[in-house]
Amino acid sequence: WLLENALAGALVLGLFLTRNRFPFSRVSYTLIFVFLAFHELGAHYTYAEVPYREWFPFLAFTERNHYDRLVHFLFGFLFAYPIREVFVRIARVRGFWSYYLPLDVAMSFSMLYELIEWGAAVFFGGDLGMAYLGTQGDVWDAQKDMALASLGALLAMLVVALVQRLRGPIPLVVSEPLGEVALRRASSESR
């Protein structure tokens, strides 16, 4: 459990320590919270043992427990927006790059996580290492996990781009959180 939660703990600590200097939007905090909730469920049971089939019998269509794949997809889908918020507010990235760079970072973090997972499995070895690695006999598990995180981030950036296209350009104040603050300001300015 401790091994599964080391990175999540570091994330929560980082968010706490930077809450005054760089407050995220409520949208970003909510997305991060949803991801952490799914992650904690996986950490509690270990990802390969999450009993989602008992909770949702219509999802029991294969022998493999796909909960870990869901969480990898959700990592990309739920973290792309907060990553974009960092790029837009700190680096003042605009246009195409404000959508591409979050996708790229989500893909890179996914790859780094797979390397950390592999290193931890080698270091701890035995049953603990295999439980942490959680490949469930799939030699392409790491590649599939990275592909799903990439797909999630791509879909998230497509949704954000579509929303921005439908809403029109929103003037951004880089020192403020994105999301609901910018939308509220844009709505009041358009009246």
Residue pairs with C-beta under 8 A, 6 or more apart in sequence:
1 43
1 44
3 120
3 124
3 128
3 132
4 39
4 42
4 43
4 46
4 132
5 40
5 43
7 113
7 116
8 36
8 39
8 40
8 43
11 32
11 36
12 36
15 24
15 29
15 32
22 86
22 89
22 90
23 177
24 32
24 82
24 85
24 177
25 85
25 177
25 178
25 179
25 180
25 181
26 177
26 179
26 180
27 81
27 178
27 179
27 180
28 81
28 82
28 85
28 177
28 178
28 179
31 78
31 79
31 81
31 82
32 78
32 79
32 82
34 74
34 78
35 71
35 74
35 75
35 78
35 79
38 70
38 71
38 74
39 71
41 50
41 67
42 50
42 67
42 68
42 71
45 51
46 131
46 134
47 65
47 67
47 68
47 71
47 134
48 65
48 67
48 68
48 131
48 134
48 136
49 65
50 65
50 67
52 59
52 65
52 67
53 59
53 60
53 65
64 136
64 138
65 136
68 134
68 145
69 144
69 145
69 148
72 110
72 145
72 146
72 148
72 149
72 152
73 148
73 149
73 151
73 152
74 152
75 106
75 109
75 110
75 149
75 152
76 106
76 107
76 110
76 148
76 149
76 150
76 151
76 152
76 153
76 154
76 155
76 156
77 152
77 153
77 155
77 156
78 152
78 156
79 106
79 109
79 153
80 102
80 103
80 106
80 152
80 153
80 156
80 157
80 160
81 102
81 156
81 160
81 179
83 101
83 102
83 105
83 106
84 98
84 99
84 101
84 102
84 157
84 160
84 178
85 177
85 178
85 179
87 93
87 97
87 98
87 101
87 102
88 94
88 98
88 172
88 174
88 178
89 172
89 174
89 175
89 176
89 177
89 178
90 174
92 174
93 101
99 157
99 160
99 161
100 157
102 153
102 156
102 157
103 150
103 153
103 154
103 157
106 149
106 150
106 152
106 153
107 146
107 149
107 150
107 153
109 149
110 145
110 146
110 149
110 150
111 146
114 142
114 145
114 146
117 132
117 133
117 142
118 133
118 142
120 129
120 132
120 133
121 129
121 130
121 132
121 133
122 129
123 129
124 132
133 141
134 141
135 141
135 142
138 144
164 170
167 183
167 186
168 186
170 182
170 183
170 185
170 186
171 182
171 185
171 186
171 189
172 178
172 182
173 182
173 185
176 182
